[in-house]
Amino acid sequence: MKILLIVVLFFASLFVGYAFSKKYRKRQQFFEAFVMLCQKFDVEINFSKERIKNIFLNLDESHKARLLGIDRNYISFLDQEAELSKELLFKSISFLKEEEKDLLFIFFKSLGRSDLESQSKEIKNYLTRFEGLTQSAQQDNKKYGSLSVKLGLIVGLFIVILLI
């Protein structure tokens, strides 16, 4: 019975470490998807003059999954089902820092509000900012993501040693 308890506690601590590392991985994937979305906006708005809603609707499913519902939340705003607010836009996203949420909110608020040339310049400006956030998220994932798993492993081993 004691061995079973030790094994369960070890794997529980390892799972907790893995769960914490998932936050950093999700944040990295989110910003990578957002950079690709901005690139798609820039191309589609400049060359095909596609509407913003259609660009969101034509995203592939894997890209939509990595955006974690922010696309659906923005489309519901475009359909006038709800007013755009930070709570609505980020209702399923909890891993972003407050300043990142502010930047993304201003980006979505400004979409479609100016002429084609100004919109393109604005998207390119945001694209460079999001690329910087992507690099930051990658560094955080490398640093803290693996650290979380290692700490979970160490805590698990510490529990095993204490109970033996």
SEZA-640107 format. One record per residue: residue number from 1; y, x, z of N, C-alpha, C in turn; residue in one letter; chain. Coordinates in steps of 0.2 Angstrom, whole numbers, padded with zeros to 4 digits, always signed. Layout:
<atoms>
+-----+-------+-------+-------+-------+-------+-------+-------+-------+-------+--------+--------+
| num |   nyy |   nxx |   nzz |  cayy |  caxx |  cazz |   cyy |   cxx |   czz | residu | chaine |
+-----+-------+-------+-------+-------+-------+-------+-------+-------+-------+--------+--------+
| NUM |     Y |     X |     Z |     Y |     X |     Z |     Y |     X |     Z |      A |      A |
...
+-----+-------+-------+-------+-------+-------+-------+-------+-------+-------+--------+--------+
</atoms>
This chain:
<atoms>
+-----+-------+-------+-------+-------+-------+-------+-------+-------+-------+--------+--------+
| num |   nyy |   nxx |   nzz |  cayy |  caxx |  cazz |   cyy |   cxx |   czz | residu | chaine |
+-----+-------+-------+-------+-------+-------+-------+-------+-------+-------+--------+--------+
|   1 | -0006 | +0004 | +0000 | +0000 | +0000 | +0000 | +0006 | +0004 | +0000 |      M |      A |
|   2 | +0006 | +0010 | +0004 | +0012 | +0014 | +0004 | +0013 | +0018 | -0002 |      K |      A |
|   3 | +0008 | +0020 | -0006 | +0009 | +0023 | -0013 | +0012 | +0018 | -0018 |      I |      A |
|   4 | +0010 | +0012 | -0017 | +0013 | +0007 | -0022 | +0020 | +0006 | -0020 |      L |      A |
|   5 | +0022 | +0006 | -0014 | +0029 | +0005 | -0012 | +0033 | +0011 | -0015 |      L |      A |
|   6 | +0030 | +0017 | -0014 | +0034 | +0023 | -0016 | +0035 | +0023 | -0024 |      I |      A |
|   7 | +0030 | +0021 | -0027 | +0030 | +0020 | -0035 | +0035 | +0015 | -0037 |      V |      A |
|   8 | +0035 | +0009 | -0034 | +0040 | +0004 | -0035 | +0047 | +0007 | -0034 |      V |      A |
|   9 | +0048 | +0010 | -0028 | +0055 | +0012 | -0026 | +0057 | +0018 | -0031 |      L |      A |
|  10 | +0053 | +0022 | -0033 | +0054 | +0027 | -0038 | +0057 | +0024 | -0045 |      F |      A |
|  11 | +0053 | +0020 | -0047 | +0055 | +0017 | -0054 | +0061 | +0012 | -0053 |      F |      A |
|  12 | +0062 | +0009 | -0047 | +0068 | +0005 | -0046 | +0074 | +0009 | -0047 |      A |      A |
|  13 | +0074 | +0015 | -0043 | +0080 | +0020 | -0044 | +0081 | +0023 | -0050 |      S |      A |
|  14 | +0075 | +0024 | -0054 | +0076 | +0027 | -0061 | +0079 | +0021 | -0065 |      L |      A |
|  15 | +0077 | +0015 | -0064 | +0080 | +0009 | -0068 | +0087 | +0008 | -0067 |      F |      A |
|  16 | +0089 | +0009 | -0061 | +0096 | +0008 | -0059 | +0100 | +0014 | -0062 |      V |      A |
|  17 | +0098 | +0020 | -0062 | +0101 | +0025 | -0066 | +0102 | +0024 | -0073 |      G |      A |
|  18 | +0096 | +0021 | -0076 | +0096 | +0020 | -0083 | +0101 | +0014 | -0085 |      Y |      A |
|  19 | +0102 | +0009 | -0080 | +0106 | +0003 | -0081 | +0114 | +0006 | -0081 |      A |      A |
|  20 | +0115 | +0011 | -0077 | +0122 | +0013 | -0077 | +0124 | +0017 | -0083 |      F |      A |
|  21 | +0119 | +0021 | -0086 | +0120 | +0025 | -0092 | +0121 | +0020 | -0098 |      S |      A |
|  22 | +0118 | +0014 | -0097 | +0119 | +0009 | -0103 | +0126 | +0007 | -0104 |      K |      A |
|  23 | +0130 | +0007 | -0099 | +0137 | +0005 | -0099 | +0141 | +0010 | -0104 |      K |      A |
|  24 | +0139 | +0017 | -0103 | +0143 | +0022 | -0107 | +0140 | +0022 | -0114 |      Y |      A |
|  25 | +0134 | +0020 | -0115 | +0131 | +0020 | -0122 | +0134 | +0014 | -0126 |      R |      A |
|  26 | +0135 | +0008 | -0122 | +0138 | +0002 | -0125 | +0145 | +0003 | -0127 |      K |      A |
|  27 | +0149 | +0007 | -0123 | +0156 | +0008 | -0124 | +0156 | +0012 | -0131 |      R |      A |
|  28 | +0152 | +0017 | -0131 | +0152 | +0022 | -0137 | +0151 | +0018 | -0143 |      Q |      A |
|  29 | +0145 | +0014 | -0143 | +0143 | +0010 | -0149 | +0149 | +0005 | -0151 |      Q |      A |
|  30 | +0152 | +0002 | -0146 | +0157 | -0003 | -0147 | +0163 | +0000 | -0151 |      F |      A |
|  31 | +0165 | +0006 | -0149 | +0171 | +0009 | -0152 | +0169 | +0012 | -0159 |      F |      A |
|  32 | +0163 | +0014 | -0160 | +0161 | +0016 | -0166 | +0161 | +0010 | -0171 |      E |      A |
|  33 | +0158 | +0005 | -0169 | +0159 | -0001 | -0173 | +0166 | -0003 | -0174 |      A |      A |
|  34 | +0170 | -0003 | -0170 | +0177 | -0005 | -0171 | +0181 | +0000 | -0176 |      F |      A |
|  35 | +0179 | +0006 | -0176 | +0182 | +0011 | -0181 | +0179 | +0009 | -0188 |      V |      A |
|  36 | +0173 | +0007 | -0188 | +0170 | +0005 | -0195 | +0174 | -0002 | -0197 |      M |      A |
|  37 | +0175 | -0006 | -0192 | +0179 | -0013 | -0193 | +0186 | -0011 | -0196 |      L |      A |
|  38 | +0189 | -0007 | -0193 | +0196 | -0005 | -0195 | +0196 | -0002 | -0202 |      C |      A |
|  39 | +0191 | +0002 | -0204 | +0190 | +0005 | -0210 | +0189 | -0001 | -0215 |      Q |      A |
|  40 | +0185 | -0005 | -0213 | +0183 | -0011 | -0218 | +0190 | -0015 | -0219 |      K |      A |
|  41 | +0193 | -0016 | -0214 | +0200 | -0020 | -0214 | +0204 | -0017 | -0219 |      F |      A |
|  42 | +0205 | -0010 | -0218 | +0210 | -0007 | -0223 | +0208 | -0007 | -0230 |      D |      A |
|  43 | +0201 | -0006 | -0231 | +0199 | -0007 | -0238 | +0199 | -0014 | -0241 |      V |      A |
|  44 | +0197 | -0019 | -0237 | +0197 | -0026 | -0239 | +0204 | -0029 | -0240 |      E |      A |
|  45 | +0208 | -0027 | -0236 | +0215 | -0030 | -0236 | +0219 | -0027 | -0242 |      I |      A |
|  46 | +0218 | -0020 | -0243 | +0222 | -0017 | -0248 | +0219 | -0018 | -0255 |      N |      A |
|  47 | +0213 | -0018 | -0256 | +0210 | -0019 | -0263 | +0208 | -0026 | -0265 |      F |      A |
|  48 | +0204 | -0029 | -0261 | +0202 | -0036 | -0263 | +0206 | -0042 | -0260 |      S |      A |
|  49 | +0211 | -0040 | -0256 | +0216 | -0044 | -0252 | +0212 | -0050 | -0249 |      K |      A |
|  50 | +0206 | -0048 | -0246 | +0202 | -0053 | -0243 | +0206 | -0056 | -0236 |      E |      A |
|  51 | +0204 | -0062 | -0234 | +0207 | -0065 | -0228 | +0203 | -0062 | -0222 |      R |      A |
|  52 | +0207 | -0061 | -0217 | +0204 | -0058 | -0210 | +0198 | -0062 | -0208 |      I |      A |
|  53 | +0198 | -0068 | -0208 | +0192 | -0072 | -0206 | +0186 | -0071 | -0210 |      K |      A |
|  54 | +0187 | -0070 | -0217 | +0181 | -0069 | -0221 | +0179 | -0062 | -0220 |      N |      A |
|  55 | +0183 | -0057 | -0218 | +0180 | -0051 | -0217 | +0176 | -0051 | -0211 |      I |      A |
|  56 | +0178 | -0054 | -0206 | +0174 | -0055 | -0200 | +0167 | -0059 | -0201 |      F |      A |
|  57 | +0168 | -0064 | -0205 | +0162 | -0068 | -0207 | +0157 | -0064 | -0211 |      L |      A |
|  58 | +0159 | -0059 | -0215 | +0155 | -0055 | -0220 | +0152 | -0049 | -0217 |      N |      A |
|  59 | +0153 | -0048 | -0210 | +0150 | -0042 | -0207 | +0143 | -0043 | -0207 |      L |      A |
|  60 | +0139 | -0037 | -0207 | +0132 | -0038 | -0206 | +0130 | -0039 | -0199 |      D |      A |
|  61 | +0124 | -0041 | -0198 | +0122 | -0043 | -0191 | +0122 | -0038 | -0186 |      E |      A |
|  62 | +0120 | -0032 | -0188 | +0120 | -0026 | -0184 | +0127 | -0024 | -0182 |      S |      A |
|  63 | +0131 | -0024 | -0186 | +0138 | -0023 | -0185 | +0141 | -0028 | -0180 |      H |      A |
|  64 | +0140 | -0034 | -0181 | +0142 | -0040 | -0176 | +0139 | -0039 | -0169 |      K |      A |
|  65 | +0133 | -0037 | -0169 | +0130 | -0036 | -0162 | +0133 | -0030 | -0159 |      A |      A |
|  66 | +0135 | -0025 | -0162 | +0138 | -0019 | -0158 | +0146 | -0021 | -0156 |      R |      A |
|  67 | +0149 | -0026 | -0159 | +0155 | -0028 | -0157 | +0155 | -0033 | -0151 |      L |      A |
|  68 | +0149 | -0035 | -0149 | +0148 | -0039 | -0143 | +0152 | -0045 | -0142 |      L |      A |
|  69 | +0152 | -0049 | -0148 | +0155 | -0055 | -0147 | +0163 | -0056 | -0148 |      G |      A |
|  70 | +0166 | -0050 | -0149 | +0174 | -0050 | -0150 | +0175 | -0053 | -0156 |      I |      A |
|  71 | +0171 | -0053 | -0161 | +0172 | -0056 | -0168 | +0172 | -0063 | -0167 |      D |      A |
|  72 | +0167 | -0066 | -0164 | +0167 | -0073 | -0163 | +0173 | -0076 | -0159 |      R |      A |
|  73 | +0175 | -0072 | -0154 | +0180 | -0074 | -0150 | +0187 | -0075 | -0154 |      N |      A |
|  74 | +0188 | -0070 | -0158 | +0194 | -0069 | -0163 | +0193 | -0075 | -0168 |      Y |      A |
|  75 | +0188 | -0076 | -0171 | +0187 | -0082 | -0176 | +0188 | -0088 | -0173 |      I |      A |
|  76 | +0186 | -0089 | -0166 | +0188 | -0096 | -0163 | +0195 | -0096 | -0162 |      S |      A |
|  77 | +0199 | -0091 | -0161 | +0206 | -0091 | -0161 | +0209 | -0093 | -0168 |      F |      A |
|  78 | +0206 | -0090 | -0173 | +0209 | -0091 | -0180 | +0208 | -0098 | -0182 |      L |      A |
|  79 | +0202 | -0101 | -0179 | +0201 | -0108 | -0181 | +0205 | -0113 | -0176 |      D |      A |
|  80 | +0209 | -0110 | -0172 | +0213 | -0114 | -0168 | +0210 | -0118 | -0163 |      Q |      A |
|  81 | +0204 | -0116 | -0161 | +0200 | -0119 | -0156 | +0203 | -0117 | -0149 |      E |      A |
|  82 | +0206 | -0111 | -0149 | +0209 | -0109 | -0142 | +0214 | -0104 | -0144 |      A |      A |
|  83 | +0219 | -0103 | -0139 | +0224 | -0098 | -0140 | +0221 | -0091 | -0138 |      E |      A |
|  84 | +0224 | -0086 | -0142 | +0222 | -0079 | -0140 | +0224 | -0077 | -0134 |      L |      A |
|  85 | +0219 | -0075 | -0129 | +0221 | -0072 | -0123 | +0216 | -0067 | -0122 |      S |      A |
|  86 | +0218 | -0062 | -0117 | +0213 | -0057 | -0115 | +0207 | -0059 | -0112 |      K |      A |
|  87 | +0207 | -0065 | -0108 | +0201 | -0067 | -0105 | +0196 | -0070 | -0111 |      E |      A |
|  88 | +0199 | -0073 | -0116 | +0195 | -0076 | -0121 | +0192 | -0071 | -0125 |      L |      A |
|  89 | +0196 | -0066 | -0127 | +0194 | -0061 | -0132 | +0189 | -0056 | -0129 |      L |      A |
|  90 | +0189 | -0055 | -0122 | +0185 | -0050 | -0119 | +0180 | -0053 | -0114 |      F |      A |
|  91 | +0178 | -0060 | -0115 | +0174 | -0063 | -0110 | +0167 | -0061 | -0109 |      K |      A |
|  92 | +0165 | -0057 | -0114 | +0158 | -0055 | -0114 | +0158 | -0047 | -0113 |      S |      A |
|  93 | +0164 | -0044 | -0112 | +0164 | -0037 | -0112 | +0167 | -0035 | -0105 |      I |      A |
|  94 | +0163 | -0031 | -0102 | +0165 | -0029 | -0095 | +0166 | -0021 | -0094 |      S |      A |
|  95 | +0164 | -0017 | -0099 | +0164 | -0010 | -0098 | +0170 | -0007 | -0101 |      F |      A |
|  96 | +0175 | -0010 | -0104 | +0181 | -0007 | -0106 | +0186 | -0006 | -0100 |      L |      A |
|  97 | +0190 | -0001 | -0101 | +0196 | +0000 | -0096 | +0201 | -0004 | -0098 |      K |      A |
|  98 | +0206 | -0006 | -0093 | +0211 | -0010 | -0094 | +0216 | -0008 | -0100 |      E |      A |
|  99 | +0217 | -0002 | -0100 | +0222 | +0001 | -0106 | +0219 | +0000 | -0113 |      E |      A |
| 100 | +0212 | +0001 | -0113 | +0208 | -0001 | -0119 | +0209 | -0008 | -0121 |      E |      A |
| 101 | +0208 | -0012 | -0116 | +0208 | -0019 | -0118 | +0215 | -0021 | -0120 |      K |      A |
| 102 | +0221 | -0018 | -0117 | +0227 | -0019 | -0119 | +0228 | -0017 | -0126 |      D |      A |
| 103 | +0226 | -0011 | -0128 | +0227 | -0009 | -0135 | +0223 | -0014 | -0140 |      L |      A |
| 104 | +0217 | -0015 | -0138 | +0213 | -0020 | -0143 | +0216 | -0027 | -0143 |      L |      A |
| 105 | +0219 | -0029 | -0138 | +0222 | -0036 | -0138 | +0229 | -0036 | -0143 |      F |      A |
| 106 | +0233 | -0030 | -0142 | +0238 | -0030 | -0146 | +0236 | -0029 | -0154 |      I |      A |
| 107 | +0231 | -0025 | -0155 | +0228 | -0025 | -0162 | +0227 | -0032 | -0165 |      F |      A |
| 108 | +0223 | -0036 | -0161 | +0221 | -0042 | -0163 | +0227 | -0047 | -0164 |      F |      A |
| 109 | +0232 | -0046 | -0159 | +0238 | -0050 | -0159 | +0242 | -0049 | -0166 |      K |      A |
| 110 | +0242 | -0043 | -0168 | +0246 | -0041 | -0174 | +0243 | -0042 | -0180 |      S |      A |
| 111 | +0236 | -0043 | -0181 | +0233 | -0044 | -0187 | +0236 | -0050 | -0191 |      L |      A |
| 112 | +0237 | -0049 | -0197 | +0239 | -0054 | -0201 | +0247 | -0057 | -0200 |      G |      A |
| 113 | +0250 | -0053 | -0196 | +0257 | -0055 | -0194 | +0263 | -0051 | -0199 |      R |      A |
| 114 | +0261 | -0047 | -0203 | +0266 | -0044 | -0207 | +0263 | -0043 | -0215 |      S |      A |
| 115 | +0268 | -0040 | -0219 | +0266 | -0040 | -0226 | +0260 | -0035 | -0227 |      D |      A |
| 116 | +0258 | -0035 | -0233 | +0252 | -0031 | -0234 | +0253 | -0023 | -0233 |      L |      A |
| 117 | +0258 | -0020 | -0235 | +0260 | -0013 | -0234 | +0260 | -0011 | -0227 |      E |      A |
| 118 | +0264 | -0015 | -0223 | +0265 | -0014 | -0216 | +0259 | -0015 | -0212 |      S |      A |
| 119 | +0255 | -0020 | -0214 | +0248 | -0021 | -0211 | +0244 | -0015 | -0212 |      Q |      A |
| 120 | +0244 | -0013 | -0218 | +0239 | -0007 | -0219 | +0241 | -0001 | -0215 |      S |      A |
| 121 | +0248 | +0000 | -0215 | +0250 | +0006 | -0211 | +0248 | +0005 | -0203 |      K |      A |
| 122 | +0249 | -0001 | -0201 | +0247 | -0003 | -0194 | +0240 | -0002 | -0193 |      E |      A |
| 123 | +0236 | -0004 | -0197 | +0228 | -0003 | -0197 | +0227 | +0004 | -0196 |      I |      A |
| 124 | +0230 | +0008 | -0201 | +0228 | +0016 | -0201 | +0230 | +0019 | -0194 |      K |      A |
| 125 | +0236 | +0017 | -0192 | +0238 | +0019 | -0185 | +0233 | +0017 | -0180 |      N |      A |
| 126 | +0231 | +0011 | -0180 | +0226 | +0009 | -0174 | +0220 | +0013 | -0176 |      Y |      A |
| 127 | +0218 | +0014 | -0182 | +0212 | +0018 | -0183 | +0212 | +0024 | -0180 |      L |      A |
| 128 | +0217 | +0028 | -0181 | +0217 | +0035 | -0177 | +0217 | +0034 | -0170 |      T |      A |
| 129 | +0220 | +0029 | -0167 | +0219 | +0028 | -0160 | +0212 | +0026 | -0158 |      R |      A |
| 130 | +0209 | +0022 | -0162 | +0202 | +0020 | -0160 | +0197 | +0026 | -0161 |      F |      A |
| 131 | +0198 | +0030 | -0166 | +0194 | +0036 | -0167 | +0195 | +0041 | -0161 |      E |      A |
| 132 | +0201 | +0041 | -0158 | +0202 | +0045 | -0152 | +0198 | +0042 | -0146 |      G |      A |
| 133 | +0198 | +0035 | -0146 | +0194 | +0032 | -0140 | +0186 | +0033 | -0141 |      L |      A |
| 134 | +0184 | +0033 | -0148 | +0177 | +0034 | -0149 | +0175 | +0041 | -0147 |      T |      A |
| 135 | +0179 | +0046 | -0148 | +0178 | +0053 | -0146 | +0177 | +0053 | -0138 |      Q |      A |
| 136 | +0182 | +0050 | -0135 | +0182 | +0050 | -0128 | +0176 | +0046 | -0125 |      S |      A |
| 137 | +0174 | +0041 | -0128 | +0168 | +0037 | -0126 | +0162 | +0041 | -0127 |      A |      A |
| 138 | +0161 | +0045 | -0133 | +0156 | +0049 | -0134 | +0155 | +0055 | -0129 |      Q |      A |
| 139 | +0161 | +0058 | -0127 | +0161 | +0063 | -0122 | +0158 | +0060 | -0115 |      Q |      A |
| 140 | +0161 | +0054 | -0113 | +0159 | +0051 | -0107 | +0152 | +0049 | -0107 |      D |      A |
| 141 | +0149 | +0047 | -0113 | +0142 | +0045 | -0113 | +0138 | +0051 | -0112 |      N |      A |
| 142 | +0140 | +0057 | -0115 | +0136 | +0063 | -0115 | +0136 | +0066 | -0107 |      K |      A |
| 143 | +0142 | +0065 | -0104 | +0143 | +0068 | -0098 | +0140 | +0063 | -0092 |      K |      A |
| 144 | +0142 | +0057 | -0092 | +0140 | +0052 | -0087 | +0134 | +0048 | -0088 |      Y |      A |
| 145 | +0132 | +0047 | -0095 | +0126 | +0043 | -0096 | +0120 | +0047 | -0094 |      G |      A |
| 146 | +0120 | +0053 | -0096 | +0114 | +0057 | -0094 | +0114 | +0059 | -0086 |      S |      A |
| 147 | +0120 | +0059 | -0084 | +0121 | +0061 | -0077 | +0118 | +0055 | -0073 |      L |      A |
| 148 | +0119 | +0049 | -0075 | +0117 | +0043 | -0071 | +0109 | +0042 | -0071 |      S |      A |
| 149 | +0106 | +0044 | -0077 | +0099 | +0044 | -0077 | +0096 | +0050 | -0073 |      V |      A |
| 150 | +0099 | +0055 | -0073 | +0097 | +0061 | -0068 | +0098 | +0059 | -0061 |      K |      A |
| 151 | +0103 | +0056 | -0059 | +0104 | +0054 | -0052 | +0099 | +0049 | -0050 |      L |      A |
| 152 | +0098 | +0044 | -0055 | +0092 | +0039 | -0053 | +0086 | +0043 | -0052 |      G |      A |
| 153 | +0084 | +0048 | -0056 | +0078 | +0052 | -0055 | +0078 | +0056 | -0048 |      L |      A |
| 154 | +0084 | +0059 | -0047 | +0084 | +0063 | -0041 | +0084 | +0058 | -0034 |      I |      A |
| 155 | +0087 | +0052 | -0035 | +0087 | +0048 | -0029 | +0079 | +0045 | -0028 |      V |      A |
| 156 | +0076 | +0044 | -0034 | +0069 | +0042 | -0034 | +0065 | +0047 | -0030 |      G |      A |
| 157 | +0066 | +0053 | -0032 | +0062 | +0058 | -0030 | +0063 | +0059 | -0022 |      L |      A |
| 158 | +0070 | +0059 | -0020 | +0072 | +0059 | -0013 | +0068 | +0054 | -0009 |      F |      A |
| 159 | +0068 | +0048 | -0012 | +0064 | +0042 | -0008 | +0057 | +0044 | -0007 |      I |      A |
| 160 | +0054 | +0046 | -0013 | +0047 | +0048 | -0012 | +0046 | +0053 | -0007 |      V |      A |
| 161 | +0050 | +0058 | -0007 | +0049 | +0064 | -0002 | +0050 | +0061 | +0005 |      I |      A |
| 162 | +0055 | +0056 | +0006 | +0056 | +0054 | +0013 | +0050 | +0049 | +0015 |      L |      A |
| 163 | +0047 | +0046 | +0010 | +0042 | +0041 | +0012 | +0035 | +0044 | +0013 |      L |      A |
| 164 | +0034 | +0050 | +0010 | +0028 | +0054 | +0011 | +0028 | +0058 | +0017 |      I |      A |
+-----+-------+-------+-------+-------+-------+-------+-------+-------+-------+--------+--------+
</atoms>
